Amino acid sequence: PELSFAWIFNEYPSFVQEDSRRFVSQETGHLYIAKVEPSDVGNYTCVVTSTATNSQLLGSPTPLVLRTDGVMGEYEPKIEVQFPETLPAAKGSTVKLECFALGK
């Protein structure tokens, strides 16, 4: 992989730390947060690093706000997968597939 992804929370150098609620996809660059809490409110900025050139590019800040009306809409449970038809891999190598369950 020539690109790596990270997210800044509010201001540099406060990077989002992955844990049981937060995950940064190194395939898509998406930040996933399960069960948003008040401490998650703030601005998130994606940082893309090219490992080939060791250069970085920052995206625009994206605010996360909590709704006060309690309405989130209806989300039917579904599994989000975007696996390729085939995935060539060398014998003995490690392959990581990302799969996410979405829903309410």
C-alpha positions as CSV (number, residue, x, y, z in Angstrom):
1,P,0.0,0.0,0.0
2,E,1.3,3.4,-1.0
3,L,-1.2,5.4,1.0
4,S,-2.0,5.4,4.7
5,F,-4.9,7.1,6.4
6,A,-5.3,8.8,9.8
7,W,-7.7,11.3,11.3
8,I,-7.0,14.4,13.3
9,F,-9.6,15.2,16.1
10,N,-10.0,19.0,16.4
11,E,-6.3,20.1,16.1
12,Y,-3.0,18.6,15.2
13,P,-1.4,16.6,16.8
14,S,-4.5,15.1,18.3
15,F,-5.0,12.0,16.2
16,V,-8.0,9.7,16.5
17,Q,-6.8,6.6,18.4
18,E,-8.4,3.3,17.2
19,D,-10.1,1.4,20.0
20,S,-13.3,-0.7,20.4
21,R,-15.4,2.2,19.1
22,R,-13.2,3.8,16.5
23,F,-11.7,2.3,13.3
24,V,-9.9,3.9,10.4
25,S,-10.1,1.8,7.2
26,Q,-6.7,1.6,5.5
27,E,-8.6,0.5,2.4
28,T,-11.0,3.4,2.0
29,G,-9.7,6.0,4.5
30,H,-13.1,6.1,6.2
31,L,-13.4,6.7,9.9
32,Y,-16.0,4.6,11.6
33,I,-17.3,5.4,15.1
34,A,-19.7,3.0,16.8
35,K,-22.0,4.4,19.5
36,V,-21.2,8.1,19.3
37,E,-20.6,9.8,22.7
38,P,-20.6,13.5,23.6
39,S,-16.8,13.4,23.8
40,D,-16.8,12.6,20.1
41,V,-18.2,16.0,19.1
42,G,-15.7,18.1,17.2
43,N,-14.0,18.5,13.9
44,Y,-12.4,15.6,12.1
45,T,-9.7,16.0,9.4
46,C,-8.5,13.2,7.2
47,V,-4.7,12.9,6.7
48,V,-3.5,10.9,3.7
49,T,0.2,10.0,3.7
50,S,2.1,8.7,0.7
51,T,4.6,6.1,1.8
52,A,6.3,6.4,-1.5
53,T,7.1,10.1,-1.2
54,N,6.5,10.6,2.5
55,S,4.2,13.5,1.7
56,Q,0.9,14.3,3.4
57,L,-2.4,15.8,2.3
58,L,-5.0,17.1,4.7
59,G,-8.7,17.1,3.9
60,S,-11.2,19.8,5.0
61,P,-12.5,19.5,8.6
62,T,-15.8,17.7,9.0
63,P,-17.8,18.6,12.0
64,L,-19.5,15.9,14.1
65,V,-22.5,17.2,16.0
66,L,-25.0,15.5,18.2
67,R,-28.7,15.9,17.3
68,T,-30.7,17.2,20.2
69,D,-34.1,16.0,18.9
70,G,-33.1,12.3,19.3
71,V,-34.2,11.6,15.7
72,M,-31.8,9.5,13.7
73,G,-34.1,7.9,11.2
74,E,-34.6,4.2,10.6
75,Y,-31.7,2.1,9.6
76,E,-32.2,-1.5,8.7
77,P,-29.4,-3.8,9.7
78,K,-27.1,-4.7,6.9
79,I,-23.5,-5.9,6.3
80,E,-21.3,-3.5,4.3
81,V,-18.8,-5.5,2.3
82,Q,-16.9,-4.5,-0.8
83,F,-14.8,-7.5,-1.5
84,P,-13.3,-8.0,-4.9
85,E,-14.3,-11.0,-7.1
86,T,-10.9,-12.5,-6.5
87,L,-8.1,-11.5,-4.2
88,P,-4.7,-12.8,-5.2
89,A,-2.4,-13.5,-2.3
90,A,1.0,-15.1,-1.9
91,K,1.1,-18.3,0.1
92,G,2.0,-17.5,3.7
93,S,1.0,-13.9,3.4
94,T,-1.5,-12.1,5.6
95,V,-4.8,-10.8,4.0
96,K,-7.1,-8.4,5.8
97,L,-10.7,-8.1,4.7
98,E,-12.9,-5.3,6.2
99,C,-16.5,-6.0,6.9
100,F,-18.9,-3.6,8.8
101,A,-22.3,-4.2,10.3
102,L,-24.5,-1.1,10.0
103,G,-27.9,-0.6,11.5
104,K,-29.9,0.3,14.6
